[in-house]
Amino acid sequence: MLAYTAVGNVFVWIVWIAAAAACIGTGVLVVTRTNPFHSALALIGNLGSLAVLYLLLSAEFVAAAQILVYAGAVMVMFLFVIAYLGGKADAPWIGGRSWHQVAAALAGIAILADVLVAISLSAGGTLKTEAEVTRSFGSPEEIGRLFLTDHLLAFEITSIVLLVAAVGGVVLGSHARRTEAEAAAESAEDAA
């Protein structure tokens, strides 16, 4: 029985290491690919590897939601917006440094500082106390209750942000198509 447990633990570690490496690798691909379709496909791989990590944490419902909601529905919306925008979304940072790049660098530094504080607190023993986890923790009923009571505002704001992102993609795409049509009309007039 002890050998069976040891083999099981080794297998869990192998799966964890593979999923963590896939998560980091696909995360790097998301931010380094210049083609937005390749970046979106890498994001799907990242979301899938996160689902495997959730499964290892015995959070089956969260893993299923990760695949169905994020890797499924949200990524379909992302790919639709990318396809609608076409080649105009390929190089948003052309033209020098902008406030977007500065804000992204500051956000990255803040996240790094947060991770370093969490690691130092964990190493110092401050985070050694275990949280009390009830039997209903992570169940679909408990998650639904929290979404519709304690976190209703955040849940609704997230839906509005996703809706605004989709509408913004359509507006940007129609503006880009209108600009191309106007340029074609001007070149036709110049030729005549």
N, C-alpha and C positions, 0 to 999 in steps of 0.2 A: 504494500500500500504506500509506503514511503517513497519508493522508486517512482510510482505512478504520479504522486504529487510533485516530485522533483522534475519529472519530464513535463508535467503540465505547467509548472512555473517557468521552465526554460522556454516552452512554446509561447507563453504569454509575453515573456521578455523579447523574444524574436519578433513576434507580431508588433509589439509596442515600438521597438527600434525601427522596424520597416515602415510602420505608419508615421512615426515621427520624422523619419528621413524623407518620406514622400511628402509630408506636410511642409517641411522646410524647403525641399527642392521645388515643389510646385508653387510655393509662395514666392520664391526667388524668380521663377519663370513668369509669374503674374506681373511683376514690376519691371522685368528686364526685356520682355518681348515688345517689339515695336508694332507688330501686327495685332490689332485689337481682338481678332478672332482667336489667335493663338493664346493670347493672354486670358480670354474668357474660358477657353478649354482648359488651361492650366488651373484656373480658379475652380472649375468643376472637379478636377483631380484633387485640389486642396480641400474642398468641401467633403469629398468622399473619404479622404484620409482622416479628416476630423471625425467623421461618422464612425470610423473604425476605432479611433481613440475613445469616443463616447461608449461604444460597445464594451471596450475593455474596462470602463468605469461602471459597468452594469447599468447604464442609462439607455436602455433600448428604445424608449419612446423618443428621447432627444435625438438619438441616432437616426431613427426613422423620419422624424421631422426635418432633420438636417438634409437628408437625401430628397425627400418629397418636396419640401418647401424651398430650400435654398438651391440645391443642385438641380432641382426640377423647375419649379415655377419661376423663381427669381432669375435664374440663368436664362430661361427662355425669353424673359423680358429683356435682359441685358443683350442677348444675341439679336433680338428683334431691333432694339435701338441701334446697335452697331451696324446691322445690315441696312437700316433706314438711313443712317448718317453716311454710309458709304466710306469712301476714301478720305473724307474731310476730317474724320476723327483720328487719323493715323498719327499725326504729329502735333499735339496740342501745345508743346513747349517751344516751338520754333519762334525765334525772335528775341532771344535773350532771357535773362532771369526776370521772373515776375513774382508778384506777391504770393502766388500759388506755391512756387518752389520754396520760398522762405517759410511759409506756413507749414508746408510738408516737413521741412527740416526741423522746425521747432516742435512739431507734433512727434516726430521720431525721437528727438532728444527727450521729450517728456515721457514717452513710453519707455525708453531705455532707463531713465531715472526711476520710474515706477517699478520696473522689473528688478533693478539693483536694490531698491529699498526692500522689496518683498524677499529677495534672496538673503539680504543681510538680517532681516528680522527672523527669517526661518533658521538661519545659521546661528543666531544668537539665542534661540530657544523661545523667543517671544510668541511664535505661532505654534507651540507644541500642544496647546489644549485642543482637544477634539470637539467638534461641533456635535450637538445632539441631533441625530437624524431619526425622524419618525419612520414608521413603516410605510406611510403614504407618500413619503418624499419622492418626487419625480414621477408619480403616477399621472396619467392623463387627467384624472379628476382634479388632482391638486394643482396641476399646471393651469388647467382651465379656470379653476376658482381664483387663482392668483392673477391671471390675465384679466378676468372680468371684474375683479374687486380692487386689489391693491395696486395693480399696474395697468389699469384701464387707460389712463391718460397717455402713458408711454406707448402702449399698444396702438392706440388710435393715431398718435403723432407719427409713428412708424408707417402706418398705412397711408397717411397723407403725404409723407415724404416720398414714398414709393410712387404714389400717383403723380406728384409734381415732377418727379424724375422722368416718368414716362411721357407726360405732356411736354416737358422741356425738350426731350429727345425728338418728339414729333415737330415741335416748333422750330428747333434748330435744323432739322432735316428739310422742312418745307422752305425755310429761309435760304438754305444752301442751294436747293433745287431752283428757287426763284432767281437767285443770283446767277446761276449757270445759264438759265433761259434768257435773262437780260443780256448777258455777255454774248450769247449766240446771236441774239437779235441785233445787237450793235455791230458785230462783225459782219453780219449779212447786209446791214445798211451801208457799212464802209466799203464792202465789195461791190455794191451796186452803184 
